[in-house]
């Protein structure tokens, strides 16, 4: 016998809000229980209360560093989105350009970004610039690949329909190919969101001036493991918020995607 309330808007809203919270509670409970049952020294793995106490000791400092990291993530991610979309459109428009350029992009993406971080300091100096560039380098490739996949997957019958209606290349691209590609574009954006945070932290660890990455480095140097975990938890929260924000934008921009999937 099926549950008639499973598909109601109220039940879906409850599931969307309650299930992620329940999952987080279970993970925190397991973490807390294991550290208590095994009597783990907080120097190695602090318990959730230790992490909360560490945050409450310096909340303004940690929130300020979180905002610094978030700014770098948002600026770098914005540049990566624009750059990735433009490159993907150019590559999708010309098979010749794609064959010439894609190997170089794949090679650039394969280079370990940690190895590039010291070079960025040499080329760009200290400050925000090398960290923002690191965010771009880490996060732009998934956007290119997913956008190209979406643009190249447009059904041929839709293209033929556009031609039969005497649509120009630009009209076909914007009203047919781009709209069809939007679900794939958002897949790339959601993949790139946590990568942008990773890129910012890499830059901050290599050049620890400000940001949560520098907090982790400083906490390790001073053996303050609970503060390092507090910074990690804040990074995780930022990642979750940005991911679900991108998912919400996808629902608004592509409301028909769920209906045809």
RODO-2510 file (C-alpha; in nm, 4 decimals, decimal comma):
residues 261
     n   res          X          Y          Z
     1     x     0,0000     0,0000     0,0000
     2     x     0,1482     0,3347    -0,1039
     3     x     0,1718     0,6431     0,1154
     4     x    -0,0615     0,9072    -0,0310
     5     x     0,1095     1,1907     0,1553
     6     x     0,4572     1,1118     0,0265
     7     x     0,4301     1,3522    -0,2625
     8     x     0,2531     1,6438    -0,0955
     9     x     0,4354     1,9794    -0,0823
    10     x     0,4284     1,9732     0,2995
    11     x     0,5867     1,6297     0,3201
    12     x     0,8527     1,7244     0,0614
    13     x     0,9358     2,0440     0,2517
    14     x     0,9631     1,8471     0,5759
    15     x     1,1904     1,5906     0,4124
    16     x     1,4108     1,8580     0,2552
    17     x     1,4610     2,0296     0,5909
    18     x     1,4494     1,7435     0,8401
    19     x     1,6484     1,4692     0,6668
    20     x     1,9712     1,6709     0,6207
    21     x     1,9432     1,7929     0,9818
    22     x     1,8891     1,4359     1,0995
    23     x     2,1945     1,3206     0,9055
    24     x     2,4064     1,5945     1,0627
    25     x     2,2819     1,5032     1,4110
    26     x     2,3689     1,1368     1,3551
    27     x     2,7212     1,2218     1,2360
    28     x     2,7813     1,4574     1,5303
    29     x     2,6419     1,1953     1,7711
    30     x     2,8744     0,9277     1,6332
    31     x     3,1703     1,1652     1,6518
    32     x     3,0877     1,2573     2,0113
    33     x     3,0188     0,8974     2,1137
    34     x     3,3413     0,7622     1,9653
    35     x     3,5607     1,0288     2,1245
    36     x     3,3943     0,9623     2,4633
    37     x     3,3945     0,5823     2,4367
    38     x     3,7572     0,5624     2,3227
    39     x     3,8666     0,8442     2,5573
    40     x     4,0445     1,0222     2,2724
    41     x     4,2767     1,3028     2,3749
    42     x     4,1427     1,6393     2,2416
    43     x     4,4945     1,7062     2,1115
    44     x     4,4308     1,4415     1,8461
    45     x     4,0546     1,4504     1,7888
    46     x     3,8473     1,6968     1,9954
    47     x     3,4862     1,6192     2,0779
    48     x     3,2018     1,8441     1,9522
    49     x     3,1812     2,0290     2,2901
    50     x     3,5558     2,1021     2,2669
    51     x     3,5067     2,2480     1,9195
    52     x     3,2106     2,4598     2,0346
    53     x     3,4080     2,5903     2,3324
    54     x     3,6985     2,6780     2,1033
    55     x     3,4628     2,8737     1,8768
    56     x     3,3033     3,0562     2,1715
    57     x     3,6447     3,1680     2,2954
    58     x     3,7096     3,3749     1,9810
    59     x     3,3856     3,3986     1,7799
    60     x     3,4588     3,7392     1,6252
    61     x     3,8029     3,6286     1,5102
    62     x     3,6758     3,3076     1,3497
    63     x     3,3777     3,4765     1,1834
    64     x     3,6038     3,7503     1,0452
    65     x     3,8377     3,4888     0,8992
    66     x     3,5364     3,3036     0,7578
    67     x     3,4214     3,6193     0,5823
    68     x     3,7706     3,6695     0,4386
    69     x     3,7727     3,3178     0,2941
    70     x     3,4165     3,3569     0,1665
    71     x     3,5039     3,6777    -0,0193
    72     x     3,7926     3,5067    -0,1950
    73     x     3,5720     3,2106    -0,2819
    74     x     3,2928     3,4261    -0,4255
    75     x     3,5254     3,6458    -0,6326
    76     x     3,7244     3,3521    -0,7679
    77     x     3,4129     3,1445    -0,8319
    78     x     3,2490     3,4317    -1,0184
    79     x     3,5546     3,4679    -1,2424
    80     x     3,5634     3,0904    -1,2958
    81     x     3,1954     3,0850    -1,3969
    82     x     3,2372     3,3619    -1,6553
    83     x     3,5639     3,2179    -1,7864
    84     x     3,4323     2,8609    -1,7951
    85     x     3,1099     2,9507    -1,9750
    86     x     3,2857     3,1648    -2,2365
    87     x     3,5475     2,8976    -2,3082
    88     x     3,2822     2,6248    -2,3247
    89     x     3,0702     2,8235    -2,5718
    90     x     3,3736     2,8880    -2,7955
    91     x     3,4793     2,5229    -2,7869
    92     x     3,1260     2,3985    -2,8519
    93     x     3,0895     2,6349    -3,1483
    94     x     3,4015     2,5100    -3,3266
    95     x     3,5189     2,1504    -3,3393
    96     x     3,8574     2,2670    -3,4672
    97     x     3,9108     2,5031    -3,1740
    98     x     3,8026     2,2289    -2,9338
    99     x     4,0590     1,9840    -3,0728
   100     x     4,3325     2,2477    -3,0512
   101     x     4,2508     2,3747    -2,7026
   102     x     4,1031     2,0884    -2,5000
   103     x     4,4323     1,8970    -2,4509
   104     x     4,5960     2,2082    -2,3066
   105     x     4,3037     2,2688    -2,0713
   106     x     4,3127     1,9062    -1,9587
   107     x     4,6884     1,9315    -1,9021
   108     x     4,6431     2,2498    -1,6970
   109     x     4,3749     2,0829    -1,4885
   110     x     4,5992     1,7797    -1,4295
   111     x     4,8794     1,9892    -1,2780
   112     x     4,8605     1,9655    -0,8956
   113     x     4,7398     2,3050    -0,7802
   114     x     4,9431     2,2832    -0,4585
   115     x     5,2537     2,2839    -0,6778
   116     x     5,1363     2,6027    -0,8491
   117     x     5,0661     2,7905    -0,5249
   118     x     5,4333     2,8858    -0,4522
   119     x     5,4748     2,9984    -0,8126
   120     x     5,1688     3,2215    -0,7857
   121     x     5,3319     3,3895    -0,4865
   122     x     5,6439     3,4558    -0,6951
   123     x     5,4446     3,5875    -0,9913
   124     x     5,1750     3,7840    -0,8089
   125     x     5,3181     3,8560    -0,4653
   126     x     5,1361     3,8320    -0,1362
   127     x     4,7759     3,9344    -0,0773
   128     x     4,4440     3,8200    -0,2192
   129     x     4,5394     3,7909    -0,5872
   130     x     4,7218     3,4517    -0,5799
   131     x     4,4463     3,3026    -0,3630
   132     x     4,1716     3,4183    -0,5998
   133     x     4,3651     3,2861    -0,8996
   134     x     4,3986     2,9539    -0,7178
   135     x     4,0200     2,9427    -0,6740
   136     x     3,9779     3,0011    -1,0482
   137     x     4,2310     2,7341    -1,1431
   138     x     4,0724     2,4712    -0,9200
   139     x     3,7088     2,5349    -1,0103
   140     x     3,6847     2,6385    -1,3767
   141     x     3,7420     2,3001    -1,5475
   142     x     3,4217     2,1231    -1,4302
   143     x     3,2214     2,4223    -1,5558
   144     x     3,3800     2,3936    -1,9003
   145     x     3,3268     2,0179    -1,9270
   146     x     2,9656     2,0181    -1,8066
   147     x     2,8679     2,3163    -2,0230
   148     x     3,0224     2,1597    -2,3321
   149     x     2,8424     1,8333    -2,2585
   150     x     2,5122     2,0170    -2,2301
   151     x     2,5628     2,2237    -2,5461
   152     x     2,6626     1,9206    -2,7511
   153     x     2,3706     1,7064    -2,6312
   154     x     2,0938     1,9134    -2,7891
   155     x     1,8611     1,6742    -2,9778
   156     x     1,8872     1,7059    -3,3546
   157     x     1,5093     1,7345    -3,3928
   158     x     1,5118     2,0542    -3,1862
   159     x     1,7813     2,1996    -3,4115
   160     x     1,5826     2,1029    -3,7184
   161     x     1,2737     2,2654    -3,5687
   162     x     1,4680     2,5882    -3,5139
   163     x     1,5890     2,5816    -3,8751
   164     x     1,2377     2,5219    -4,0031
   165     x     1,1269     2,8323    -3,8146
   166     x     1,4063     3,0345    -3,9853
   167     x     1,5830     3,0963    -3,6533
   168     x     1,9272     3,2529    -3,6749
   169     x     2,2361     3,0855    -3,5266
   170     x     2,2171     3,3157    -3,2261
   171     x     1,8454     3,2518    -3,1699
   172     x     1,9018     2,8762    -3,1973
   173     x     2,1891     2,8939    -2,9542
   174     x     2,0125     3,1041    -2,6890
   175     x     1,6595     2,9619    -2,7124
   176     x     1,7392     2,5982    -2,7886
   177     x     2,0968     2,4862    -2,7160
   178     x     2,1624     2,7007    -2,4100
   179     x     1,8293     2,6219    -2,2466
   180     x     1,8780     2,2522    -2,3095
   181     x     2,2281     2,2736    -2,1607
   182     x     2,1280     2,4558    -1,8405
   183     x     2,0780     2,1411    -1,6266
   184     x     2,4268     2,0232    -1,7200
   185     x     2,5668     2,3720    -1,6574
   186     x     2,4312     2,3657    -1,3034
   187     x     2,5814     2,0213    -1,2486
   188     x     2,9204     2,1756    -1,3218
   189     x     2,8483     2,4751    -1,0997
   190     x     2,7526     2,2520    -0,8069
   191     x     3,0681     2,0451    -0,8545
   192     x     3,2817     2,3596    -0,8759
   193     x     3,1378     2,5184    -0,5597
   194     x     3,3241     2,2992    -0,3056
   195     x     3,6308     2,3028    -0,5298
   196     x     3,6356     2,6832    -0,5029
   197     x     3,6537     2,6532    -0,1233
   198     x     3,9365     2,4016    -0,1552
   199     x     4,1250     2,6404    -0,3834
   200     x     4,0898     2,9282    -0,1378
   201     x     4,2157     2,7123     0,1493
   202     x     4,5145     2,5945    -0,0564
   203     x     4,6124     2,9560    -0,1170
   204     x     4,5667     3,0460     0,2483
   205     x     4,7693     2,7483     0,3718
   206     x     5,0600     2,8299     0,1402
   207     x     5,0447     3,2011     0,2286
   208     x     4,8817     3,2137     0,5750
   209     x     4,7920     3,5773     0,6254
   210     x     4,4151     3,5724     0,6805
   211     x     4,1294     3,3308     0,6242
   212     x     4,0297     2,9941     0,7659
   213     x     4,3229     2,8233     0,5960
   214     x     4,5620     3,0443     0,7909
   215     x     4,3668     2,9659     1,1094
   216     x     4,4261     2,5940     1,0501
   217     x     4,7983     2,6534     0,9920
   218     x     4,8279     2,8692     1,3037
   219     x     4,6307     2,6229     1,5131
   220     x     4,8592     2,3406     1,4065
   221     x     5,1657     2,5436     1,4961
   222     x     5,0241     2,6203     1,8426
   223     x     4,8848     2,2670     1,8936
   224     x     4,5310     2,4069     1,9261
   225     x     4,3500     2,1188     1,7584
   226     x     3,9983     2,2261     1,8704
   227     x     4,0413     2,5621     1,6958
   228     x     4,1574     2,3854     1,3791
   229     x     3,8453     2,1687     1,3933
   230     x     3,6324     2,4787     1,4492
   231     x     3,7781     2,6269     1,1298
   232     x     3,7103     2,3004     0,9454
   233     x     3,3492     2,2990     1,0655
   234     x     3,3051     2,6588     0,9464
   235     x     3,4463     2,5633     0,6064
   236     x     3,2008     2,2733     0,5899
   237     x     2,9106     2,5034     0,6784
   238     x     3,0149     2,7519     0,4086
   239     x     3,0350     2,4674     0,1578
   240     x     2,6897     2,3357     0,2443
   241     x     2,5322     2,6831     0,2289
   242     x     2,6873     2,7617    -0,1095
   243     x     2,5913     2,4223    -0,2520
   244     x     2,2265     2,4535    -0,1500
   245     x     2,2219     2,8155    -0,2643
   246     x     2,3337     2,6972    -0,6078
   247     x     2,0675     2,4251    -0,5981
   248     x     1,8029     2,6874    -0,5150
   249     x     1,9172     2,9049    -0,8058
   250     x     1,8926     2,5988    -1,0303
   251     x     1,5315     2,5395    -0,9231
   252     x     1,4450     2,8996    -1,0076
   253     x     1,6369     2,9155    -1,3369
   254     x     1,5523     2,5656    -1,4616
   255     x     1,2100     2,4792    -1,3166
   256     x     1,1360     2,2364    -1,5988
   257     x     1,4442     2,0179    -1,5471
   258     x     1,2822     1,7912    -1,2873
   259     x     0,9727     1,7463    -1,5027
   260     x     1,1664     1,6009    -1,7991
   261     x     1,4249     1,4024    -1,5984
***
